[in-house]
Every structure is written in structure tokens, then in C-alpha cells.
């Protein structure tokens, strides 16, 4: 399915936060009686960001909008080094007009580290969660010389939460005077686990036809792809984009789904509380299909394969 997305990981964070807000802002929703857990905690620690943030909400018999004052102190510790971080409270207004408490701290958790977050109330009650930061993955490619391009994402003790491939193309003929467009495709069904990571199989021809279906000729009819010399797409660049998460991203079925955030009990790793705090980051890599690989597709080959850092023939003044 074709999707244009901005910020893979930010969308996951937003989904977590919106799910929590939706639960916290309905005053007619009653929580189970007798709950002793003091807090719900949601968030994602990102080793690529210098500032971390989590959403903290109190647990009460009646879920309702909270005030600008919250009896909570948040402290985290790097389990391996013992370094401690104190988090600050910021009150923000969510999209429903109610208040949320987003705690933040300026630090960058190292890859392959472990952190414990404690949320404490003045009476001594508290919730806690331990978060493992995944390793930094590497992305390489295996070019078989045909339309099937194989990308290898290597990294242990991590989950591949999302994958997508992005094509940068220009209309042919006269590709250098036509604007450049990009199209992003999910690869949910084209990923398989290998012993040290994942293999992503990319069918460039299938994607070409999907992209071309969005173009029509002067009479409003789809392109005649049997004659691409008069109507076609020039390929300038391909990127693989992945979202890497820690092992907590797995739910009971073994495959991550956004639906697990619909109820706080479905996926939770918070001790003496509710919520889900994970770790993850986005990574991308440019893929360089060979001339023979592009030649096995309907694309015109405008891929820049030099090492000068430029990724587009037209933009680099080659044509």
C-alpha cells in the first residue's frame, strides 16, 4: 500500500500519547475498583535524540482530565553506568483541550544500554519500568542483477518495527526539467528474519507499475507502459527506511500491531502501574541498484553511483 509518511517513530510516539489521552479524558469511564497502581507511563526512549520525554498520568477510580499540578517525581538511571537523570515536568494542552504532564530530560541513551525509570509519589508509592535500548543496526544490499533488490538489516536483540522503501523519480522524457517526486511503500510482507537481522526483498518492477498508475496522458488515459520511451519514470535514488525497536515491541502474538495500544492492559511493561515505555529509532540508507538491475525494470537509469555524495544525475549537473 502506498503511503507518504513523515517521521516513522514520531507517529508511533503520537499513537501512544493519543491512546493515553483518549482514555484519560473521558470522565464517564470508570476504572476497575481497588487499583493500587499510582501511575500510567507512556513513551519511547530514542538513542538518536538528545532529549527524552514520557507521558505520566495518575491512576484513579475515575479517569478524568488532570490539573496543572501532579504529585510525581521522575528519575531514571543507566543500569550499566549508574548515571542518574532527573526529569522535569512540562504541562501541555492536548488536542482535546485538556492538560497532560510530559516529563523530559536532556540525555542521549547509548545504543545497547539499559535504563530504569522511577515515577514516585510523595507518599512513597511509585511505578517503574526498565527499558533496553536496542543496538545500532547496519544496512547493506545484495544486488542480484535483476529487478529484485535485497537489503540486509543487521542487528541482534532488537525488533524491526517498520520498513519502507522510498523511490525518487522524474518524469521521462526531459527528466531534468520535470520535478522530482518521491513515493514510499510499506514492506510488511517482504521481510523475513535471518540469524543476525532481517532480509528485505524489494520488487522494483512491481513498484514501478504502482507509481505509473498515478500518471495519465493528455487524454486522461493511463500510460501505455509498452512504450515507456514516450512516457516513463527515470529512477534517481532509492532509500530503505526502517524503525528499530527494542524487544518490548513484541506483543503476545509475536507481531507488532498498533491495535495493542487500544487498551492499557493489552501491552504493558510498567511495574506497579499501567503503560508502555519502549525504545526505538529511525534509520535509513541509500540503495544503489546496478545498471543491470535497473535494466530489468521499466525505469530509466538515472541513478548516481559515484561516491561524491550526490544522489541525482540532474541535480548534480550530469545531464
Protein Blocks (a to p, Z undefined) as FASTA:
>chain_A
ZZddehjllmmmmmmmmmmmmmmmmmkbccdehiabfbdcdddddfkbcbdcdddddddf
bdcdddfbdcdddddddfknopacdddddddddfkopacddddddddddehiacdddddd
fkopacddddddddddddddddehiabdcdddddehiacfbgcddddddddehkllpccd
dddddffklcccdfklccddddfklmmmmmmmmpccfkopacdfklmmlgccddfbdcdd
dddddfklpcfkopacfklmmpfklpccbehiaddddddddddddddddfklmmmpmbdc
fbdfbfnopabfklnopZZ
